[in-house]
């Protein structure tokens, strides 16, 4: 079991996530609001998260995930939470922000929705 800290638009929630579970699905199953326009099929980037801690406890980034992130200019510690499966016990911290807010910031404006 991994202890996962979800930071969503500034709100912190800590949830125990079993090995073999995706961060997005388990978060939603526990009442968190994680955007997922494509239904966890790695076809969009709305569930994008920054992995601040514990990246080595998650599944490796596969080619299709890397391609999606590259198309949006997302690099480094950014992952699609629907593709992040907990593989080891430990502490993980992930940070989400509304993709609506991100789109507006990309245009040069900040709009909180």
GIVEN-V742040 format. One record per pair of residues at least 12 apart in sequence whose C-alpha atoms are under 10 Angstrom apart, sorted by the first residue. I is the first residue (numbers start at 1). J is the second residue. Records with the same first field share a line. If there is no record, write none. Layout:
# GIVEN-V742040
I = J / J
This chain:
# GIVEN-V742040
1 = 15 / 16 / 17 / 18 / 19 / 20 / 21 / 86 / 87 / 88 / 89 / 90 / 91
2 = 15 / 16 / 17 / 18 / 19 / 21 / 54 / 57 / 58 / 86 / 87 / 88 / 89 / 90 / 91 / 92
3 = 15 / 16 / 17 / 18 / 54 / 89 / 90 / 91 / 92 / 93
4 = 16 / 17 / 18 / 23 / 27 / 53 / 54 / 86 / 89 / 90 / 91 / 92 / 93 / 94
5 = 17 / 52 / 53 / 91 / 92 / 93 / 94 / 95
6 = 23 / 27 / 32 / 34 / 49 / 51 / 92 / 93 / 94 / 95 / 96
7 = 49 / 50 / 52 / 93 / 94 / 95 / 96 / 97
8 = 32 / 33 / 34 / 49 / 94 / 95 / 96 / 97 / 98
9 = 33 / 95 / 96 / 97 / 98 / 101 / 112
10 = 95 / 96 / 97
11 = 95 / 96
12 = 93 / 94 / 95
13 = 27 / 32 / 93
14 = 27 / 92 / 93
15 = 27 / 30
16 = 30 / 89 / 90 / 91 / 92
17 = 30 / 85 / 86 / 89 / 90 / 92
18 = 85 / 86 / 87 / 88 / 89
19 = 57 / 58 / 85 / 86 / 87 / 88 / 89
20 = 58 / 59 / 84 / 85 / 86 / 87 / 88
21 = 58 / 82 / 83 / 84 / 85 / 86 / 87
22 = 40 / 58 / 59 / 81 / 82 / 83 / 84 / 85 / 86 / 87
23 = 47 / 49 / 58 / 80 / 81 / 82 / 83 / 84 / 85 / 86 / 92 / 94
24 = 36 / 40 / 47 / 48 / 49 / 80 / 81 / 82 / 83 / 84 / 85
25 = 39 / 40 / 81 / 82 / 83 / 84 / 85
26 = 82 / 85
27 = 81
33 = 96 / 98
34 = 46 / 47 / 48 / 49 / 81 / 82 / 96 / 97 / 98
35 = 47 / 48 / 81 / 96 / 97 / 98 / 99 / 100
36 = 48 / 80 / 81 / 82 / 99
38 = 82
39 = 82
40 = 80 / 81 / 82 / 83
41 = 82 / 83
42 = 64 / 65 / 67 / 68 / 69 / 80 / 81 / 82 / 83
43 = 64 / 65 / 68 / 80
44 = 65 / 68 / 69 / 72 / 80
45 = 65 / 68 / 69 / 71 / 72 / 74 / 79 / 80 / 81 / 82 / 99
46 = 80 / 81 / 82 / 96 / 97 / 98 / 99 / 100 / 102
47 = 79 / 80 / 81 / 82 / 83 / 96 / 97 / 98 / 99
48 = 69 / 74 / 78 / 79 / 80 / 81 / 82 / 83 / 94 / 95 / 96 / 97 / 98 / 99
49 = 77 / 78 / 79 / 80 / 81 / 82 / 84 / 93 / 94 / 95 / 96 / 97
50 = 74 / 75 / 76 / 77 / 78 / 79 / 80 / 81 / 93 / 94 / 95 / 96 / 97
51 = 76 / 77 / 78 / 79 / 80 / 81 / 84 / 92 / 93 / 94 / 95 / 96
52 = 77 / 78 / 92 / 93 / 94 / 95
53 = 77 / 90 / 91 / 92 / 93 / 94 / 95
54 = 86 / 88 / 89 / 90 / 91 / 92 / 93 / 94
55 = 77 / 78 / 79 / 84 / 86 / 91 / 92 / 93 / 94
56 = 86 / 87 / 88 / 90 / 92
57 = 84 / 85 / 86 / 87 / 88 / 89 / 90 / 91 / 92
58 = 83 / 84 / 85 / 86 / 87 / 88 / 89 / 92
59 = 83 / 84 / 85 / 86 / 87 / 88
60 = 79 / 83 / 84 / 85 / 87
61 = 79 / 80 / 83 / 84 / 85
62 = 83 / 84
64 = 83
65 = 79 / 80 / 82 / 83 / 84
66 = 78 / 79 / 80
68 = 80
77 = 94
78 = 94 / 95 / 96
79 = 94
81 = 94 / 96
98 = 112 / 113
99 = 113
100 = 112 / 113
101 = 113
